Amino acid sequence: MGKNVLRTELLETDTLFGLHVFSDNMSMNQLLLLLRALHFAKIPKQNAEAPKDQLHKVRSKLISSMHNYLKYITQDERLDESMIVWHE
């Protein structure tokens, strides 16, 4: 396939690598965060059927986070007089 590039090589300034886009525009921490977020999937074969649910890989996390948000929204919240700022 292709050459496996080390993460540190992406920020090298040597002309051998020729990838000045990363080293000129972002720090190492930003690059590592970006690489952590990227996901490269296999290309499906021509006869393979595409999954109907496009969120099938993250569906469980999405549902659990939605339940957490709903739990916090529906909780009974009360305000005390000391919490309210009064202006005259």
Long-range contacts (C-beta under 8 A, 24 or more apart in sequence): 7-31, 7-32, 7-35
